[in-house]
Amino acid sequence: MEAVADACFSARTKRQYRTAAERRRIVEETLAPGVSVATVARAHGVNANQVFGWRKLYQSVFLAVGHKADAIAVRLLPVAVSSELEPAAPQVPLIANKQEVGDVPPGPLS
């Protein structure tokens, strides 16, 4: 029984760490139309679930810019500033029918 256990543990390989550039390259391969993520993952010796995780990171810009916080693009909206004041929108009451605290609304038995 010990020989079987030794064979199982010796088959383990050391964990392989990939650089951001390698992960980015693998993810970009999976983004091509008609390409299977599982096929690309298998070709690179990576679990497909790991590649899906990298794709999420890639889409959120972290892998695309190499983890540099100052390199993340900032998107600003265009703003037009004018000196004229626009009329305020009319106030709409929040409660259409205001009832007193002790009032009971009419029901089917009233």
Sequence and secondary structure as in RCSB ss.txt:
>XXXX:A:sequence
MEAVADACFSARTKRQYRTAAERRRIVEETLAPGVSVATVARAHGVNANQVFGWRKLYQSVFLAVGHKADAIAVR
LLPVAVSSELEPAAPQVPLIANKQEVGDVPPGPLS
>XXXX:A:secstr
 HHHHHHHHHT        HHHHHHHHHHHTSTT  HHHHHHHHT  HHHHHHHHHHHHTTHHHHTS GGGS   
       SS         S SS   TT     TT 
